[in-house]
Amino acid sequence: MKYGFVLPRGDARVAVQHAQAAEEAGWDGFFVWEGVWSVDAWVALTAAAMRTERIRLGTLITPLPRMRPWKLAAETATLDHLSGGRVILSVGLGALDTGYEEFGEETDRKTRAELLDEGLDILTGLWRGQPFRYDGKHYHVRETDFPPPPKPVQQPRITTWVVGAWPRSASMKRALRYDGVLPMIMEGEGHGFRPATPEDIRQIKAYVAANRMEPGPFDIVVEGLTPGEDRAAATAAVRPWAEAGATWWIEAMWDSYDLDAVLARIRQGPPGV
């Protein structure tokens, strides 16, 4: 299992400080969130890339349906080159309560799912290089006649994790086409969600093994909190998830407004199994 830390808030300078501390403490990944109106995730990660050497850098999550996929393709490919191939892009529909209605973004779930699928098609197509053209329901890209930017360092694509609503087949099949899933567990037959359990992860692992046709490794990503001051307890908390099949644990102090406390937890290091 690998271990990441997601920064709950803070500007690009904070991201640099915390990313450096995460690398020094032995974390495998450092992540920031991407809102409708927020600190720019890619500027923050670029700053972090300039002051780190090993740690993976990514988003949790990027709401792709509200973005220009060609701009995101340029941002991610540029950072992948700058960082030496350390980018992880996590994508999903996005949370409506982060400003969608206030800024006039698309709120219909079906339409956002269509935009997510087409956006992923365009991202991966542009990362592969020219010639590229696309004719979808929402996006139309004609082949350009000017030199394209360099391909990402990572091939065949930048590591891409996709939010998957378990056990909804359309959502899970989308994730299986890429490099990892961030599971959201549906509550019964409704549209609500509940926290994941190790048993959910065990079922998802079996589903991935039975249904994924793409080559290469596939991550199952979970998040939570561990007591950094008690390494044994932290390890015990994470072990059931690792045994169930999770490949990444993301330490997520979403409710913390105390950046000193966040930095202190980073410096305590990952839980480890």
Number of C-alpha atoms within 10 A of each C-alpha: 18 18 21 27 27 25 26 17 20 15 14 20 12 17 24 20 14 25 32 22 21 25 22 15 15 18 26 20 24 29 28 26 20 19 18 20 10 12 16 15 22 21 15 20 23 21 19 24 24 13 13 18 13 17 22 21 28 26 22 23 23 23 21 24 24 19 15 13 22 16 11 18 21 19 14 22 25 20 23 23 16 16 23 15 20 21 30 21 19 23 24 22 24 22 13 16 10 14 13 17 11 10 10 9 15 14 16 9 12 10 14 20 18 15 23 24 17 21 25 20 14 25 22 17 18 23 25 16 14 16 12 14 13 14 11 14 9 10 13 12 12 10 11 11 8 7 8 13 13 13 21 25 20 16 11 11 18 24 20 21 27 29 22 25 20 21 18 12 11 12 18 23 16 17 25 21 17 23 22 23 28 24 24 19 20 18 13 10 6 7 9 10 13 10 12 16 13 18 13 18 24 18 15 21 17 12 15 20 11 9 11 15 10 11 9 7 8 22 22 23 24 25 22 14 15 21 15 18 13 11 17 13 14 18 17 14 18 22 17 17 25 20 14 18 21 24 17 21 25 23 23 19 20 13 8 13 12 12 15 11 12 20 17 15 21 26 19 18 20 26 25 18 16
